Amino acid sequence: MSKSILILAGPTASGKTALSLHAAARLDGEIVNADSMQIYAGLPLISAQPSKPERSAAPHHLFGVLDPAERCSVGRWAKLALEAVNDIQRRGRTPILVGGTGLYFKALLDGLAPAPPIPEDIAEAVEAMFQSGGVEALRAEAERLDPEASARIAGADKQRLMRVIAVARAAGAPLSVLQSKTEPLLDAERVQGVVIQPDRDALYTRIETRFEQMIAAGALEEARAIAARQLDASLPALKAVGLPPLLAHLDGELTLNEAVEIAKRDSRRYAKRQFTWFSNQHGGWPRITALDPADQRAELDGILSDAFAEIAP
């Protein structure tokens, strides 16, 4: 069966933006953001959003469309993305979903749990549990309420543990049970997934170079503008990789060199987690192993030729 949707996934700094533009040209496509930080305005450099010239080369959707003061859940993104995909297809073009947020792709391909809204009193009670007992208390309660979902949460992931507890209390049923009732939002038979998976050491070197380029281009000024707004530190946008150490520098807690080195380290760790996610979740998708842009394009062309019926020369 010929495919009609392309998913281009990969770790940070692996070349997704350039490759998505190549795919858009070959497939008469439009690009939909699937990165949890690139959806926010005010962070174009720190979140590595496509530049204005890149955006002018093909239609782009869901880049910089939400204020950093807002919270974008997986469910909210999936709704916006599905609307964009349907609109693109109605106009006879190819949706190209591009990003490194694995949970976003999982939501589209596996579906979303029909979890209820969390009442304020439950949210406050779970937050109070964290304040009094820390992550250890959250994990103990999450394992009591939903052992299956808790087993999938690594380490001290506060937000996911809190969600397991809150959903179980609000729904009267474990999140894992609700998730077993999900329906895919996209027909997987029509989707061609591709993962960029280059040599890790080479990618880490690129990550370090890119962050230095971000600083030279004005990333610190972006951080300063965010700091001036005095937003809630728990907001997702304020956790963008590289932003916390820059904010710490602006608060006088770190030198700029220290902040940059921490940002590089955090970016490498994030890339490592992304490698692991895509290996575990999408081991069957074809891989692009090159890091050189020309070689990446050649590898992608072979995949597209096999998967899509109509390819531009």
C-alpha positions as CSV (number, residue, x, y, z in Angstrom):
1,M,0.0,0.0,0.0
2,S,1.3,3.4,-1.0
3,K,1.9,5.7,2.0
4,S,0.3,9.2,2.4
5,I,1.9,10.5,5.5
6,L,5.6,10.8,6.4
7,I,6.9,10.8,10.0
8,L,10.5,12.0,10.3
9,A,11.8,11.4,13.8
10,G,15.2,11.7,15.3
11,P,17.3,13.1,18.2
12,T,18.2,16.7,18.6
13,A,20.6,18.2,16.1
14,S,20.4,15.2,13.7
15,G,19.3,17.2,10.7
16,K,15.6,16.9,10.8
17,T,14.8,20.4,9.6
18,A,16.9,20.2,6.4
19,L,15.7,16.7,5.7
20,S,12.1,17.7,6.1
21,L,12.5,20.4,3.5
22,H,13.9,17.9,1.1
23,A,11.0,15.5,1.8
24,A,8.5,18.4,1.3
25,A,10.0,19.1,-2.1
26,R,9.9,15.5,-3.2
27,L,6.4,14.8,-1.9
28,D,4.7,18.1,-2.4
29,G,4.4,18.2,1.3
30,E,3.8,20.5,4.2
31,I,5.7,20.2,7.5
32,V,4.0,19.7,10.9
33,N,5.9,20.3,14.1
34,A,6.2,17.3,16.4
35,D,8.6,18.8,18.9
36,S,7.2,19.7,22.4
37,M,9.4,22.8,22.7
38,Q,9.2,24.1,19.1
39,I,5.5,24.7,19.5
40,Y,6.2,27.7,21.8
41,A,6.9,31.2,20.7
42,G,9.8,33.2,22.1
43,L,12.3,30.3,21.8
44,P,13.2,30.0,18.1
45,L,17.0,29.6,18.7
46,I,16.9,27.6,22.0
47,S,14.4,25.2,20.6
48,A,16.1,25.1,17.2
49,Q,13.0,26.0,15.2
50,P,13.2,26.4,11.4
51,S,14.5,29.8,10.4
52,K,12.4,32.2,8.4
53,P,14.1,31.3,5.1
54,E,13.5,27.6,5.9
55,R,9.9,28.2,6.6
56,S,9.5,30.1,3.4
57,A,10.7,27.1,1.4
58,A,7.6,25.0,2.4
59,P,4.4,25.5,4.5
60,H,5.1,24.9,8.2
61,H,2.5,24.2,10.9
62,L,2.5,24.4,14.7
63,F,5.9,26.1,15.1
64,G,5.9,29.0,17.7
65,V,2.1,29.1,17.9
66,L,1.7,29.0,21.7
67,D,2.8,31.5,24.3
68,P,5.3,30.1,26.8
69,A,2.8,30.9,29.6
70,E,0.6,28.1,28.2
71,R,0.8,24.4,28.8
72,C,0.7,22.1,25.8
73,S,-0.2,18.5,26.7
74,V,0.3,15.6,24.4
75,G,-3.5,15.6,24.0
76,R,-3.6,19.2,23.0
77,W,-0.8,18.8,20.5
78,A,-2.4,15.6,19.0
79,K,-5.6,17.5,18.4
80,L,-3.8,20.4,16.7
81,A,-1.6,18.0,14.7
82,L,-4.6,15.9,13.5
83,E,-6.4,19.0,12.4
84,A,-3.3,20.1,10.4
85,V,-2.8,16.7,8.8
86,N,-6.5,16.5,7.7
87,D,-6.3,20.0,6.3
88,I,-3.1,19.2,4.4
89,Q,-4.6,16.1,2.9
90,R,-7.8,17.8,2.0
91,R,-5.7,20.1,-0.2
92,G,-4.1,17.1,-1.9
93,R,-0.7,17.5,-0.3
94,T,1.5,15.2,1.9
95,P,1.7,15.8,5.7
96,I,5.3,15.5,7.0
97,L,5.4,15.3,10.8
98,V,8.9,16.2,12.0
99,G,10.3,16.1,15.5
100,G,11.9,14.3,18.4
101,T,9.1,14.0,20.9
102,G,8.3,10.3,20.9
103,L,5.2,10.7,23.0
104,Y,3.7,12.8,20.2
105,F,4.1,10.1,17.6
106,K,2.9,7.5,20.1
107,A,-0.3,9.5,20.6
108,L,-1.1,9.6,16.9
109,L,-0.2,5.9,16.2
110,D,-1.5,4.3,19.4
111,G,-4.2,6.7,20.5
112,L,-4.8,8.7,23.6
113,A,-6.2,7.4,26.9
114,P,-9.7,8.8,27.5
115,A,-8.6,10.3,30.7
116,P,-11.0,12.8,32.4
117,P,-10.1,16.4,33.3
118,I,-8.3,16.6,36.6
119,P,-10.3,18.5,39.3
120,E,-8.4,21.2,41.0
121,D,-8.7,19.6,44.5
122,I,-7.1,16.4,43.2
123,A,-4.3,18.3,41.5
124,E,-3.6,20.3,44.6
125,A,-3.6,17.1,46.7
126,V,-1.1,15.4,44.5
127,E,1.1,18.6,44.5
128,A,0.9,18.6,48.3
129,M,2.0,15.0,48.3
130,F,5.1,15.9,46.3
131,Q,5.9,18.9,48.5
132,S,5.7,16.8,51.7
133,G,7.2,13.5,50.5
134,G,9.1,14.2,47.3
135,V,9.4,11.9,44.4
136,E,9.6,8.9,46.6
137,A,6.1,9.5,48.0
138,L,4.8,10.0,44.4
139,R,6.3,6.8,43.2
140,A,4.9,4.8,46.2
141,E,1.4,6.1,45.6
142,A,1.6,5.6,41.8
143,E,2.8,2.0,42.3
144,R,-0.1,1.4,44.6
145,L,-2.7,2.9,42.3
146,D,-1.3,1.7,38.9
147,P,1.7,-0.7,39.1
148,E,1.7,-1.2,35.3
149,A,1.9,2.5,34.3
150,S,4.4,3.2,37.1
151,A,6.7,0.5,35.8
152,R,7.0,2.4,32.5
153,I,8.2,5.6,34.3
154,A,11.9,5.9,34.7
155,G,13.6,7.5,37.6
156,A,12.3,10.7,39.2
157,D,9.9,11.7,36.4
158,K,7.8,13.9,38.7
159,Q,5.2,15.0,36.1
160,R,4.4,11.5,34.8
161,L,4.1,10.1,38.3
162,M,1.8,12.9,39.3
163,R,-0.4,12.2,36.2
164,V,-0.7,8.5,37.1
165,I,-1.9,9.4,40.6
166,A,-4.2,12.2,39.5
167,V,-5.8,10.2,36.6
168,A,-6.4,7.2,38.9
169,R,-8.1,9.3,41.5
170,A,-10.2,11.4,39.0
171,A,-11.2,8.5,36.8
172,G,-11.6,5.8,39.5
173,A,-9.5,3.6,37.2
174,P,-5.8,3.2,36.5
175,L,-4.3,5.1,33.6
176,S,-3.0,1.8,32.2
177,V,-6.5,0.4,32.0
178,L,-7.7,3.6,30.2
179,Q,-4.8,3.4,27.8
180,S,-5.8,-0.2,26.8
181,K,-9.0,1.3,25.4
182,T,-7.4,3.7,23.0
183,E,-7.8,3.9,19.3
184,P,-5.1,5.2,16.9
185,L,-5.6,8.7,15.5
186,L,-3.9,7.9,12.3
187,D,-4.1,4.7,10.1
188,A,-0.6,3.2,10.6
189,E,-0.9,1.5,7.2
190,R,-0.8,4.9,5.5
191,V,2.2,6.2,7.6
192,Q,5.8,5.8,6.6
193,G,8.0,6.4,9.7
194,V,11.7,7.2,9.4
195,V,14.3,7.6,12.2
196,I,17.5,9.5,11.8
197,Q,20.0,7.5,13.8
198,P,23.6,8.7,13.2
199,D,26.8,7.8,15.0
200,R,26.3,9.0,18.6
201,D,29.8,10.5,19.0
202,A,29.5,12.5,15.8
203,L,26.1,13.7,16.8
204,Y,27.3,14.8,20.3
205,T,30.0,16.8,18.6
206,R,27.4,18.5,16.4
207,I,25.3,19.2,19.5
208,E,28.1,21.0,21.2
209,T,28.9,23.1,18.1
210,R,25.3,24.0,17.5
211,F,24.8,25.3,21.0
212,E,27.8,27.5,20.6
213,Q,26.2,28.8,17.4
214,M,22.9,29.4,19.3
215,I,24.7,31.5,21.8
216,A,26.4,33.5,19.1
217,A,23.1,34.0,17.4
218,G,21.3,35.4,20.5
219,A,20.1,32.5,22.6
220,L,21.0,34.4,25.8
221,E,18.8,37.3,24.7
222,E,15.9,34.8,24.3
223,A,16.5,33.6,27.8
224,R,16.7,37.1,29.1
225,A,13.3,37.9,27.5
226,I,11.8,34.8,29.1
227,A,13.3,35.7,32.5
228,A,11.8,39.1,32.3
229,R,8.3,37.7,32.2
230,Q,8.8,35.9,35.6
231,L,6.8,32.9,34.5
232,D,6.0,29.9,36.6
233,A,9.1,27.7,36.6
234,S,6.9,24.6,36.3
235,L,5.7,25.6,32.8
236,P,6.9,23.2,30.1
237,A,8.5,25.9,28.0
238,L,10.8,26.9,30.8
239,K,12.2,23.3,30.7
240,A,13.4,23.6,27.1
241,V,16.8,21.9,26.9
242,G,19.5,24.6,27.4
243,L,17.2,27.2,28.9
244,P,17.4,26.4,32.6
245,P,21.2,26.9,32.8
246,L,21.0,30.1,30.9
247,L,18.3,31.4,33.3
248,A,20.6,30.3,36.2
249,H,23.4,32.4,34.6
250,L,21.1,35.4,34.4
251,D,20.3,34.9,38.1
252,G,24.0,35.0,38.9
253,E,24.2,31.4,39.8
254,L,26.5,30.3,37.0
255,T,29.1,31.9,34.7
256,L,28.2,31.9,31.0
257,N,30.8,29.2,30.3
258,E,29.4,27.0,33.1
259,A,25.9,27.5,31.7
260,V,26.9,26.6,28.2
261,E,28.7,23.5,29.3
262,I,25.7,22.3,31.4
263,A,23.4,23.0,28.4
264,K,25.7,20.9,26.1
265,R,25.7,18.1,28.7
266,D,21.9,18.3,29.0
267,S,21.5,18.2,25.2
268,R,23.7,15.1,24.9
269,R,21.7,13.4,27.6
270,Y,18.4,14.3,25.9
271,A,19.7,12.9,22.6
272,K,20.6,9.7,24.4
273,R,17.1,9.4,25.7
274,Q,15.7,10.0,22.3
275,F,18.0,7.3,20.8
276,T,16.6,4.8,23.4
277,W,13.0,5.8,22.8
278,F,13.1,5.4,19.1
279,S,15.0,2.1,19.4
280,N,12.4,0.7,21.8
281,Q,9.3,2.1,20.2
282,H,10.0,2.2,16.5
283,G,12.7,-0.5,15.8
284,G,11.0,-1.5,12.6
285,W,11.2,1.9,10.9
286,P,13.9,2.4,8.4
287,R,17.0,4.3,9.6
288,I,19.0,7.1,8.1
289,T,22.5,6.6,9.6
290,A,24.4,9.4,7.8
291,L,25.0,12.8,9.4
292,D,26.2,14.5,6.2
293,P,23.2,16.3,4.6
294,A,23.8,15.0,1.1
295,D,24.1,11.4,2.3
296,Q,21.0,11.8,4.4
297,R,19.1,13.1,1.4
298,A,20.2,10.1,-0.6
299,E,19.2,7.6,2.1
300,L,15.8,9.3,2.4
301,D,15.2,9.3,-1.3
302,G,15.5,5.5,-1.4
303,I,13.0,5.2,1.4
304,L,10.5,7.6,-0.2
305,S,10.8,5.9,-3.6
306,D,9.7,2.6,-2.0
307,A,6.9,4.0,0.1
308,F,5.2,6.8,-1.9
309,A,3.5,6.4,-5.3
310,E,4.2,9.9,-6.6
311,I,7.7,11.3,-6.1
312,A,8.9,14.6,-7.6
313,P,12.1,14.2,-9.7
